[in-house]
Amino acid sequence: MRENRIYRQHRIHTIQLISGLWLASIVNFGKRKMTTGNSLTDAVTRIPREYGSEELAILAAKEYIDGQAVHEQKA
């Protein structure tokens, strides 16, 4: 089993759906602890779309993380 990608203190999980599309989810290490490595708890923010490839899902997750960082800096 390969290690999930880490980007700016977030772990990016990608899951291939039965349809062949990919879904990305993000875990922020700094806020809460998960009960298991793959559980979807309050610590997980889902990317709200499905993507045609794993690369597109990861790119969308990175853009989402970057957008959160910009929003936090403005607040």
Buried (B, 14 or more C-beta within 10 A) or exposed (E): EEEBBEBEEBBBBBEEEEEEBBBBBBBBEEEEEBEEEEEEEEBBBEBEEBBEEBEBBBEBBBEBBEEBEEEEEEE
